[in-house]
Amino acid sequence: MIIQKLFARAGDEDVRAQYTQTLAKIALSDQNDSSAIAAKTTAILHDIKEDRIKRATAWADHKAQAANEKRAREISARRQENENDIEFIFSDVFCDAFDRKLQVMWAGVKQRPVDDVKLPFTVSADFSRIFESVVRDTFMPWIVAKSRYIINDAARKEPSLRRRYLEKRLNDPKTAKELWNIWEQAWHHFLQEATYPEKPEEEKGGLFGSIKRAVKDTIADEEAYSVEDWQHDVQVIDEQNAETREIIKKLTSPSTVYQPPSDDDMTVLMNIFAIIPGDLRKEISDIRQIVAQEESAGRVFESFEKGRDLQLALIAVSFKDPDTYLLGEKKMLKHLLAGKKGPELRSTMPFLMRVMGDLL
């Protein structure tokens, strides 16, 4: 029954026949040992389970790849159709710049678990695509509305110069600081659930209520907050909070390859926007140079890290070259951090310890 149910589609005939024949051989054998028959039958069920998992995984990978290719085609088509649409150009430049921040961390990382430890989300190409899609599809309309002054400046340029102008403008430190403020507002708007306003007091009936209404009418306040206003606001907040939960669900969905962000990681996720790709790339390069010194690496690193938060750089460099930093005899990440005890590490590098504690 299980074989017939699970392999009922057209094209499953060969697989269905293979399992049915194997089962028939067990049933028709002269063996009277019920435990042996049960073991062989169980082995078939385990084989079927593994087959279904492989098929489901392959199908999921295929669908994900197809979705990514479709999205790439749609973005490419929109770029061609909207090359003179200044809002689209701004969104495209903004998201491309954001994607480069993520790419510095995951580029060069083999996208699979290391020593049975899943990749931190910061070095996952899959998570990068999910995060970038949330930014592009959900955040950008709100960010565009708040960035109108930048968009208007770009609109005054010749159409052929607008993209280049925005790329340069978004890299300007002053503009980057302004956009950080907008980004932070967007983050709180979309990823923090709103609370209900205080419900106004309902008017009572009877003589006392009539007197109270009469008094209020004499000092009529057109801005008075009514129960109807409150009910409308509650409905809006419920809809907004439902959207927030959907975004969080998308960002924190389980993966077989990477560790999704936890509630404690949301600040780390928000702060990715503040990354300057060139600075992070240099930190990774500097750590590699320090590690190349081997014997003095720990002492040099201790001096190098003063006043810096190197968690993202250490995670990135470790998964780019796990054989040097995480596995084998040397385990250079342990060597770099050897001067810190557990409590100090958990205090100064909480994110690194959350996602890599098992490897340390």
MARLONU-848501 format. One record per atom (N, C-alpha, C): z, x, y. Coordinates in steps of 0.2 Angstrom, whole numbers, padded with zeros to 4 digits, always signed. Layout:
N
ZXY/...
This chain:
360
+0000+0004-0006/+0000+0000+0000/+0000+0004+0006/+0004+0010+0006/+0004+0014+0012/-0002+0017+0013/-0005+0020+0008/-0012+0023+0009/-0017+0018+0011/-0017+0012+0009/-0022+0007+0011/-0021+0005+0018/-0015+0005+0020/-0013+0003+0027/-0015+0008+0032/-0013+0015+0030/-0014+0020+0035/-0021+0023+0036/-0025+0022+0030/-0032+0024+0030/-0037+0019+0029/-0036+0013+0034/-0040+0007+0033/-0047+0007+0037/-0047+0012+0041/-0053+0012+0046/-0059+0015+0043/-0065+0013+0045/-0071+0016+0043/-0071+0023+0044/-0073+0027+0039/-0073+0034+0040/-0067+0037+0036/-0063+0033+0034/-0057+0035+0030/-0058+0035+0023/-0064+0033+0021/-0065+0032+0013/-0063+0038+0009/-0065+0044+0011/-0064+0050+0007/-0057+0052+0007/-0053+0051+0013/-0046+0053+0013/-0042+0048+0008/-0044+0041+0009/-0041+0036+0005/-0042+0037-0002/-0048+0039-0004/-0049+0040-0011/-0046+0046-0014/-0045+0051-0010/-0042+0057-0012/-0034+0056-0014/-0031+0052-0009/-0024+0051-0010/-0023+0046-0016/-0027+0041-0016/-0027+0036-0021/-0028+0039-0028/-0033+0043-0029/-0034+0047-0035/-0028+0051-0037/-0025+0055-0032/-0019+0059-0034/-0013+0055-0036/-0012+0049-0033/-0007+0044-0035/-0008+0042-0042/-0014+0040-0043/-0016+0037-0050/-0015+0042-0055/-0016+0048-0054/-0015+0054-0059/-0007+0054-0061/-0003+0053-0056/+0004+0053-0057/+0006+0047-0061/+0004+0041-0059/+0005+0035-0062/+0003+0035-0069/-0002+0038-0071/-0005+0038-0078/-0003+0044-0082/+0001+0048-0079/+0003+0054-0083/+0008+0052-0088/+0008+0056-0094/+0013+0055-0099/+0020+0057-0098/+0021+0060-0092/+0027+0062-0090/+0032+0057-0090/+0038+0057-0093/+0043+0052-0093/+0049+0054-0088/+0049+0060-0085/+0054+0062-0080/+0053+0059-0074/+0058+0054-0072/+0057+0050-0066/+0058+0054-0060/+0062+0059-0060/+0064+0063-0054/+0058+0067-0053/+0054+0069-0058/+0048+0073-0057/+0043+0069-0054/+0042+0063-0056/+0037+0058-0054/+0039+0056-0046/+0045+0055-0045/+0047+0054-0038/+0046+0060-0033/+0047+0066-0036/+0046+0072-0032/+0038+0073-0030/+0034+0071-0035/+0027+0072-0034/+0025+0066-0029/+0027+0060-0030/+0026+0055-0025/+0028+0056-0018/+0034+0059-0018/+0037+0061-0011/+0032+0066-0008/+0030+0071-0012/+0025+0076-0009/+0019+0073-0006/+0016+0068-0010/+0011+0064-0007/+0012+0061+0000/+0018+0058+0000/+0020+0055+0007/+0021+0060+0012/+0024+0066+0010/+0025+0071+0015/+0018+0074+0018/+0013+0074+0013/+0007+0076+0015/+0003+0071+0019/+0004+0065+0018/+0001+0060+0022/+0004+0060+0029/+0011+0061+0029/+0014+0062+0036/+0011+0067+0040/+0011+0073+0037/+0008+0079+0040/+0001+0078+0043/-0003+0074+0038/-0010+0073+0040/-0010+0068+0046/-0006+0063+0046/-0006+0058+0052/-0004+0062+0058/+0001+0067+0058/+0004+0070+0064/-0002+0074+0067/-0006+0078+0062/-0011+0082+0064/-0017+0078+0068/-0018+0072+0064/-0023+0068+0067/-0021+0065+0074/-0015+0063+0075/-0012+0060+0081/-0012+0066+0086/-0010+0072+0084/-0010+0077+0089/-0017+0079+0092/-0022+0079+0087/-0028+0081+0089/-0031+0076+0093/-0030+0069+0092/-0032+0064+0096/-0029+0064+0103/-0023+0065+0103/-0019+0066+0110/-0022+0072+0114/-0023+0077+0111/-0026+0083+0114/-0033+0081+0117/-0037+0078+0112/-0044+0076+0114/-0044+0071+0120/-0039+0066+0120/-0039+0061+0126/-0037+0065+0132/-0032+0070+0131/-0029+0073+0137/-0035+0078+0140/-0039+0081+0136/-0044+0085+0138/-0050+0081+0141/-0051+0075+0138/-0056+0070+0141/-0054+0068+0148/-0047+0066+0148/-0045+0064+0155/-0045+0069+0160/-0044+0075+0158/-0044+0081+0163/-0051+0082+0165/-0056+0082+0161/-0063+0083+0162/-0065+0077+0167/-0063+0071+0165/-0065+0065+0169/-0062+0066+0176/-0056+0068+0177/-0053+0069+0183/-0056+0074+0187/-0058+0080+0184/-0062+0085+0187/-0069+0083+0190/-0072+0079+0186/-0079+0076+0188/-0078+0071+0194/-0072+0067+0194/-0071+0062+0199/-0069+0066+0206/-0065+0071+0205/-0064+0075+0211/-0070+0079+0214/-0074+0081+0209/-0080+0085+0211/-0085+0080+0215/-0085+0074+0212/-0090+0068+0215/-0087+0066+0222/-0080+0066+0222/-0077+0064+0228/-0079+0069+0234/-0078+0075+0232/-0079+0081+0236/-0086+0080+0239/-0091+0079+0235/-0098+0078+0237/-0099+0072+0242/-0096+0067+0240/-0097+0061+0243/-0093+0061+0250/-0088+0064+0250/-0083+0064+0256/-0083+0071+0260/-0088+0075+0259/-0088+0081+0262/-0087+0081+0270/-0088+0075+0273/-0087+0075+0280/-0081+0070+0281/-0078+0068+0276/-0072+0063+0277/-0066+0068+0278/-0064+0068+0284/-0059+0073+0286/-0052+0072+0282/-0050+0066+0281/-0044+0064+0277/-0045+0067+0270/-0050+0066+0267/-0051+0069+0260/-0051+0076+0260/-0054+0079+0265/-0055+0087+0266/-0047+0089+0266/-0043+0086+0271/-0036+0088+0271/-0033+0088+0265/-0033+0082+0261/-0030+0081+0255/-0032+0086+0250/-0038+0088+0250/-0041+0092+0245/-0039+0099+0246/-0039+0101+0253/-0036+0108+0254/-0029+0109+0253/-0025+0104+0255/-0018+0103+0253/-0016+0104+0246/-0020+0100+0242/-0018+0100+0235/-0021+0107+0231/-0026+0110+0234/-0029+0116+0231/-0023+0122+0233/-0021+0121+0239/-0016+0126+0241/-0010+0126+0236/-0008+0119+0235/-0002+0118+0231/-0003+0120+0224/-0009+0119+0221/-0011+0121+0215/-0010+0129+0214/-0012+0132+0219/-0012+0140+0219/-0005+0142+0218/+0000+0139+0221/+0007+0141+0220/+0009+0140+0213/+0007+0135+0210/+0009+0134+0203/+0005+0139+0198/-0001+0141+0200/-0006+0145+0196/-0003+0152+0196/+0000+0154+0201/+0003+0161+0201/+0008+0162+0195/+0012+0156+0194/+0017+0157+0188/+0014+0156+0181/+0009+0151+0180/+0007+0150+0173/+0001+0154+0171/-0003+0157+0176/-0009+0161+0174/-0007+0167+0170/-0010+0168+0164/-0009+0174+0160/-0003+0172+0155/+0000+0166+0155/+0005+0164+0150/+0001+0161+0144/+0002+0163+0138/+0000+0159+0132/+0003+0153+0132/+0000+0147+0132/+0003+0141+0132/+0005+0138+0125/+0011+0142+0123/+0014+0140+0117/+0021+0142+0117/+0026+0139+0113/+0033+0141+0113/+0033+0148+0111/+0039+0152+0114/+0040+0159+0112/+0047+0159+0108/+0046+0161+0102/+0052+0162+0097/+0055+0155+0097/+0051+0149+0096/+0053+0143+0095/+0057+0140+0102/+0056+0143+0107/+0059+0141+0114/+0053+0138+0118/+0053+0132+0120/+0047+0129+0124/+0047+0133+0130/+0041+0133+0133/+0040+0136+0140/+0043+0132+0145/+0046+0136+0150/+0049+0132+0156/+0043+0129+0159/+0044+0123+0162/+0039+0119+0165/+0035+0123+0171/+0039+0128+0174/+0036+0132+0179/+0030+0136+0177/+0030+0138+0170/+0024+0142+0168/+0020+0138+0163/+0020+0132+0164/+0016+0127+0159/+0010+0125+0163/+0004+0126+0161/-0003+0124+0164/-0003+0116+0163/+0000+0113+0158/-0001+0106+0157/+0004+0103+0162/+0010+0105+0163/+0014+0102+0168/+0011+0103+0175/+0008+0109+0176/+0005+0110+0183/+0000+0104+0184/-0004+0103+0179/-0009+0097+0180/-0006+0091+0182/+0000+0089+0178/+0003+0083+0179/+0006+0083+0186/+0010+0088+0188/+0013+0088+0195/+0008+0088+0200/+0002+0091+0200/-0003+0091+0205/-0006+0084+0205/-0007+0081+0200/-0010+0074+0200/-0005+0069+0203/+0002+0070+0202/+0007+0066+0206/+0006+0067+0214/+0006+0073+0215/+0005+0075+0223/-0001+0072+0225/-0007+0073+0222/-0013+0071+0224/-0014+0063+0225/-0011+0060+0220/-0012+0052+0219/-0007+0048+0223/-0001+0051+0223/+0005+0047+0226/+0007+0050+0232/+0008+0056+0233/+0011+0059+0239/+0006+0059+0245/+0000+0061+0243/-0005+0062+0249/-0006+0057+0254/-0007+0050+0252/-0008+0045+0257/-0002+0045+0262/+0004+0046+0260/+0009+0046+0264/+0009+0053+0268/+0008+0059+0265/+0007+0065+0269/+0002+0065+0274/-0004+0062+0272/-0009+0061+0277/-0007+0057+0283/-0004+0052+0282/-0002+0048+0288/+0003+0052+0293/+0007+0056+0290/+0012+0060+0294/+0009+0066+0297/+0003+0068+0294/+0000+0074+0297/-0006+0073+0301/-0006+0067+0304/-0012+0065+0308/-0014+0070+0314/-0009+0073+0317/-0011+0078+0322/-0015+0084+0320/-0013+0086+0314/-0017+0092+0311/-0024+0089+0309/-0025+0083+0306/-0031+0081+0304/-0036+0079+0310/-0033+0077+0316/-0036+0076+0322/-0039+0082+0325/-0035+0087+0325/-0037+0094+0327/-0044+0096+0323/-0043+0095+0317/-0049+0097+0312/-0055+0093+0314/-0054+0087+0315/-0060+0082+0316/-0064+0084+0322/-0061+0088+0327/-0064+0090+0333/-0069+0096+0331/-0068+0099+0326/-0073+0104+0324/-0079+0102+0321/-0084+0106+0321/-0091+0104+0318/-0089+0103+0310/-0093+0098+0308/-0092+0096+0301/-0092+0102+0296/-0096+0107+0297/-0097+0112+0292/-0091+0117+0293/-0087+0117+0298/-0081+0121+0299/-0074+0118+0298/-0074+0112+0296/-0068+0108+0295/-0064+0111+0289/-0067+0112+0284/-0063+0114+0278/-0060+0121+0279/-0064+0126+0282/-0062+0132+0283/-0056+0132+0288/-0057+0128+0293/-0052+0127+0299/-0045+0125+0295/-0045+0120+0291/-0039+0117+0288/-0036+0123+0283/-0040+0126+0280/-0038+0131+0275/-0034+0137+0279/-0037+0139+0285/-0033+0143+0289/-0027+0140+0292/-0028+0134+0295/-0022+0131+0298/-0016+0130+0293/-0017+0128+0287/-0012+0126+0282/-0008+0133+0280/-0012+0139+0281/-0009+0145+0280/-0005+0148+0285/-0005+0145+0291/-0002+0147+0297/+0006+0146+0296/+0010+0151+0297/+0017+0150+0296/+0020+0144+0300/+0018+0143+0306/+0021+0137+0310/+0019+0130+0307/+0012+0130+0305/+0010+0124+0302/+0014+0123+0295/+0014+0128+0291/+0018+0128+0285/+0025+0125+0285/+0028+0127+0291/+0035+0125+0292/+0035+0117+0293/+0030+0115+0298/+0030+0108+0299/+0028+0104+0293/+0024+0107+0289/+0022+0103+0283/+0028+0103+0278/+0032+0108+0278/+0038+0108+0273/+0042+0102+0275/+0043+0101+0282/+0047+0095+0284/+0044+0089+0281/+0037+0088+0282/+0034+0082+0280/+0035+0081+0272/+0034+0087+0268/+0034+0087+0261/+0041+0085+0259/+0046+0088+0262/+0053+0086+0261/+0054+0078+0262/+0052+0076+0267/+0052+0068+0268/+0049+0064+0263/+0043+0067+0261/+0039+0063+0255/+0043+0064+0249/+0046+0069+0247/+0050+0070+0241/+0055+0065+0241/+0059+0065+0246/+0065+0060+0246/+0062+0053+0246/+0057+0051+0249/+0054+0045+0249/+0052+0042+0243/+0048+0047+0239/+0046+0045+0232/+0050+0046+0226/+0055+0051+0227/+0058+0053+0221/+0066+0052+0222/+0068+0049+0227/+0075+0047+0227/+0076+0039+0228/+0079+0036+0223/+0080+0029+0224/+0084+0026+0230/+0081+0021+0233/+0084+0019+0239/+0090+0014+0237/+0095+0013+0242/+0100+0009+0240/+0099+0003+0245/+0102-0003+0242/+0102-0009+0246/+0106-0009+0253/+0103-0012+0258/+0107-0013+0264/+0113-0018+0263/+0118-0018+0267/+0123-0022+0266/+0121-0029+0267/+0123-0034+0263/+0121-0041+0264/+0124-0044+0269/+0121-0047+0274/+0124-0051+0279/+0128-0057+0277/+0133-0058+0281/+0137-0064+0279/+0134-0071+0279/+0134-0075+0274/+0131-0081+0274/+0135-0086+0278/+0131-0090+0282/+0134-0095+0286/+0137-0101+0282/+0144-0102+0284/+0147-0108+0280/+0145-0114+0283/+0146-0119+0279/+0145-0126+0281/+0151-0129+0284/+0151-0136+0285/+0157-0139+0288/+0158-0138+0296/+0163-0140+0299/+0165-0140+0306/+0165-0133+0308/+0169-0128+0304/+0169-0121+0307/+0163-0118+0307/+0158-0119+0302/+0152-0116+0302/+0148-0119+0307/+0148-0125+0309/+0144-0128+0315/+0146-0124+0321/+0153-0124+0322/+0155-0121+0328/+0153-0113+0329/+0153-0110+0323/+0151-0103+0323/+0143-0102+0324/+0139-0107+0322/+0132-0107+0323/+0131-0108+0330/+0135-0113+0333/+0134-0114+0340/+0135-0109+0345/+0141-0105+0343/+0142-0099+0347/+0137-0094+0347/+0134-0093+0340/+0129-0088+0339/+0123-0090+0343/+0121-0096+0344/+0115-0099+0347/+0116-0097+0354/+0122-0098+0357/+0123-0097+0364/+0122-0089+0366/+0123-0085+0361/+0121-0078+0363/+0116-0075+0358/+0110-0079+0358/+0105-0078+0353/+0103-0071+0353/+0102-0069+0347/+0100-0062+0346/+0094-0062+0341/+0088-0061+0344/+0082-0061+0340/+0082-0056+0335/+0086-0050+0336/+0086-0045+0331/+0091-0046+0325/+0094-0051+0325/+0100-0052+0320/+0097-0052+0313/+0101-0049+0309/+0099-0047+0302/+0101-0053+0298/+0096-0057+0295/+0098-0063+0291/+0098-0062+0284/+0100-0067+0280/+0100-0066+0273/+0093-0066+0270/+0088-0069+0274/+0081-0069+0272/+0078-0062+0273/+0080-0059+0278/+0078-0052+0280/+0081-0048+0274/+0087-0049+0272/+0090-0044+0267/+0087-0045+0260/+0085-0052+0259/+0082-0053+0252/+0075-0050+0252/+0071-0050+0258/+0065-0046+0258/+0065-0039+0257/+0070-0036+0260/+0072-0029+0260/+0073-0027+0253/+0077-0031+0249/+0079-0030+0242/+0073-0030+0238/+0069-0034+0239/+0062-0035+0235/+0058-0028+0236/+0058-0026+0242/+0054-0020+0244/+0057-0014+0241/+0064-0014+0241/+0067-0008+0238/+0066-0008+0231/+0067-0014+0228/+0066-0014+0220/+0059-0012+0218/+0054-0013+0222/+0047-0011+0220/+0046-0004+0221/+0049-0001+0227/+0049+0006+0228/+0053+0010+0223/+0059+0008+0221/+0063+0011+0216/+0059+0011+0209/+0056+0005+0207/+0052+0005+0201/+0046+0011+0201/+0043+0012+0207/+0038+0017+0208/+0041+0024+0207/+0047+0025+0210/+0051+0031+0209/+0052+0033+0202/+0054+0028+0198/+0056+0029+0191/+0050+0030+0187/+0044+0027+0189/+0038+0029+0185/+0036+0036+0187/+0037+0038+0193/+0035+0045+0194/+0039+0050+0191/+0046+0049+0191/+0050+0053+0187/+0049+0053+0180/+0047+0047+0177/+0046+0047+0170/+0040+0051+0168/+0035+0051+0173/+0029+0055+0172/+0030+0063+0172/+0034+0065+0177/+0036+0072+0177/+0041+0074+0172/+0045+0070+0169/+0050+0072+0164/+0048+0070+0157/+0042+0068+0156/+0040+0066+0149/+0041+0072+0144/+0043+0071+0138/+0044+0076+0133/+0037+0079+0132/+0037+0086+0130/+0031+0089+0128/+0033+0094+0122/+0028+0095+0118/+0029+0099+0112/+0028+0107+0114/+0026+0108+0120/+0024+0115+0122/+0029+0117+0128/+0031+0113+0132/+0035+0115+0138/+0042+0111+0139/+0047+0114+0142/+0053+0110+0144/+0052+0106+0150/+0052+0100+0150/+0051+0096+0156/+0057+0097+0161/+0056+0096+0167/+0062+0097+0172/+0067+0091+0171/+0073+0094+0171/+0079+0089+0171/+0081+0087+0177/+0086+0083+0178/+0089+0080+0184/+0091+0086+0189/+0094+0091+0185/+0096+0097+0189/+0091+0102+0192/+0084+0100+0189/+0079+0105+0191/+0075+0102+0197/+0076+0096+0199/+0072+0092+0204/+0072+0096+0211/+0077+0100+0212/+0077+0104+0218/+0073+0110+0218/+0073+0113+0212/+0068+0118+0210/+0061+0116+0211/+0060+0110+0208/+0053+0107+0208/+0051+0106+0215/+0055+0103+0219/+0053+0102+0227/+0052+0108+0230/+0056+0114+0229/+0055+0120+0232/+0049+0124+0230/+0046+0122+0225/+0039+0125+0223/+0034+0125+0229/+0035+0120+0233/+0031+0119+0239/+0032+0125+0244/+0038+0128+0244/+0039+0133+0249/+0037+0140+0246/+0034+0140+0240/+0032+0147+0238/+0026+0149+0242/+0026+0156+0243/+0020+0159+0246/+0017+0163+0241/+0011+0161+0238/+0008+0164+0232/+0008+0172+0232/+0006+0175+0238/+0006+0182+0239/+0013+0185+0238/+0018+0182+0241/+0025+0185+0240/+0027+0185+0233/+0026+0179+0229/+0028+0178+0222/+0024+0183+0218/+0018+0184+0219/+0014+0189+0215/+0016+0196+0216/+0018+0197+0222/+0021+0204+0223/+0028+0205+0220/+0032+0200+0220/+0038+0201+0216/+0037+0202+0209/+0032+0198+0206/+0031+0199+0199/+0028+0207+0198/+0024+0209+0202/+0021+0216+0202/+0027+0221+0202/+0031+0220+0207/+0037+0224+0208/+0041+0225+0202/+0043+0219+0199/+0047+0219+0193/+0044+0223+0187/+0037+0222+0186/+0033+0226+0181/+0034+0233+0182/+0034+0235+0189/+0034+0243+0190/+0041+0245+0189/+0046+0241+0190/+0053+0243+0189/+0054+0244+0181/+0051+0239+0177/+0052+0239+0170/+0049+0245+0167/+0043+0247+0170/+0039+0253+0167/+0044+0259+0168/+0049+0259+0172/+0054+0265+0172/+0059+0265+0166/+0059+0260+0163/+0063+0259+0157/+0071+0261+0158/+0072+0267+0157/+0079+0270+0157/+0083+0268+0163/+0080+0268+0169/+0083+0267+0175/+0081+0260+0178/+0078+0256+0174/+0076+0249+0176/+0082+0245+0178/+0087+0245+0174/+0093+0240+0176/+0096+0242+0183/+0097+0248+0184/+0100+0251+0190/+0095+0249+0196/+0089+0251+0195/+0084+0249+0201/+0083+0242+0202/+0083+0238+0197/+0082+0231+0198/+0088+0228+0202/+0094+0230+0200/+0100+0228+0203/+0100+0229+0211/+0097+0235+0213/+0096+0236+0220/+0091+0231+0223/+0085+0231+0219/+0079+0227+0221/+0081+0219+0222/+0085+0217+0218/+0086+0209+0218/+0091+0207+0224/+0095+0212+0227/+0099+0210+0232/+0096+0206+0238/+0099+0200+0239/+0096+0196+0245/+0090+0192+0243/+0088+0192+0236/+0082+0189+0234/+0084+0184+0229/+0080+0178+0228/+0080+0174+0223/+0074+0175+0218/+0075+0179+0213/+0070+0181+0209/+0069+0177+0202/+0072+0171+0202/+0072+0167+0196/+0065+0165+0194/+0061+0163+0198/+0054+0161+0196/+0050+0167+0194/+0051+0172+0198/+0047+0178+0196/+0049+0181+0189/+0055+0181+0188/+0058+0183+0181/+0055+0179+0176/+0055+0172+0177/+0053+0168+0172/+0046+0169+0170/+0042+0170+0176/+0035+0170+0175/+0033+0177+0172/+0036+0182+0174/+0034+0189+0171/+0036+0189+0164/+0042+0186+0162/+0044+0186+0155/+0039+0183+0150/+0037+0177+0153/+0032+0173+0148/+0025+0176+0148/+0023+0179+0154/+0017+0183+0154/+0016+0188+0149/+0022+0192+0148/+0023+0197+0143/+0029+0197+0139/+0029+0192+0134/+0036+0190+0131/+0037+0196+0126/+0032+0200+0123/+0034+0205+0119/+0038+0211+0122/+0037+0212+0129/+0041+0217+0132/+0048+0214+0135/+0048+0208+0137/+0054+0205+0141/+0058+0201+0136/+0056+0198+0131/+0060+0193+0127/+0061+0195+0120/+0056+0199+0117/+0056+0200+0110/+0056+0207+0108/+0056+0209+0102/+0056+0216+0100/+0063+0219+0101/+0063+0226+0101/+0069+0230+0102/+0071+0230+0109/+0067+0231+0114/+0069+0232+0121/+0071+0226+0124/+0068+0221+0124/+0070+0215+0127/+0072+0216+0134/+0067+0218+0138/+0069+0221+0145/+0072+0216+0150/+0071+0209+0149/+0074+0205+0153/+0082+0205+0152/+0084+0206+0146/+0091+0207+0145/+0094+0213+0148/+0089+0218+0148/+0091+0225+0151/+0092+0224+0158/+0087+0221+0161/+0087+0220+0169/+0094+0216+0171/+0096+0212+0167/+0102+0207+0169/+0108+0210+0166/+0108+0216+0162/+0114+0218+0159/+0120+0219+0163/+0119+0220+0170/+0125+0221+0174/+0128+0215+0176/+0126+0209+0174/+0129+0203+0175/+0132+0199+0169/+0138+0197+0170/+0141+0193+0164/+0139+0186+0164/+0140+0182+0159/+0138+0176+0158/+0139+0171+0164/+0146+0171+0166/+0148+0166+0172/+0144+0168+0178/+0143+0174+0179/+0139+0177+0185/+0132+0175+0185/+0129+0175+0179/+0122+0173+0178/+0121+0166+0179/+0126+0162+0176/+0125+0155+0177/+0126+0153+0184/+0130+0157+0188/+0131+0155+0195/+0125+0157+0200/+0123+0163+0199/+0117+0166+0203/+0110+0164+0201/+0110+0163+0194/+0103+0161+0192/+0103+0155+0187/+0105+0149+0190/+0107+0143+0186/+0100+0141+0183/+0095+0141+0186/+0088+0138+0183/+0086+0142+0178/+0086+0149+0179/+0084+0154+0173/+0088+0153+0167/+0095+0152+0168/+0099+0151+0162/+0098+0144+0159/+0097+0139+0163/+0095+0133+0159/+0089+0133+0155/+0084+0136+0157/+0078+0136+0153/+0077+0142+0149/+0081+0147+0149/+0080+0153+0145/+0086+0156+0142/+0092+0152+0143/+0098+0154+0140/+0098+0156+0133/+0094+0152+0129/+0094+0153+0122/+0090+0160+0120/+0086+0162+0125/+0083+0169+0124/+0087+0175+0126/+0092+0173+0130/+0096+0178+0132/+0103+0179+0128/
